[in-house]
Amino acid sequence: MIQTLLIKRLKFGIIVNIVFTLFEFFVGFYIGSLALISDAAHNLTDIISLCISYVAHLLSSRKKTPHKTFGYGKLTFLAALMNAGILALLSLYIFYESYERLFAPIMLKGDIVMLIGLAGVLTNGGIAFLLFAYRADLNIKSAFLNALYDALASAGALCAGF
């Protein structure tokens, strides 16, 4: 029962993130904001992260076989490692972009950035909230932390837009 609820929450998180990413791409292209377009591209990695966690969780619940005597439980650790790698690469990219913007600031429409930032806080914060109860599993914890940090980044965008 608990596992079924987790699967539903992961599916819901993936769907909500896809909808938000498409929305952010559309708005970014419409107003010509490279910041929103790049954040939408970053959200694609969130979708990948949630999909990795989802697939690993499904596969890890398989029973052991004569060829897989330990079962598939270790897949969740691999998924967590992959998600950590994605977060590390994104952190390096964000650091690089931040450094570049120190020397070449870009003027943005603050009100639109605030609205998208608020939508990001609600979207990613909601996904983090859904996964909070399952964070004892390392795989789910990596997806939870990814969503939580994205909510904090969106809060930063909200403040920057203000």
Summary of the structure (lengths in Angstrom):
residues: 162
radius of gyration: 17.4
end to end distance: 43.6
largest distance: 61.2
contacts: 509
relative contact order: 0.16
helix: 83%
strand: 0%
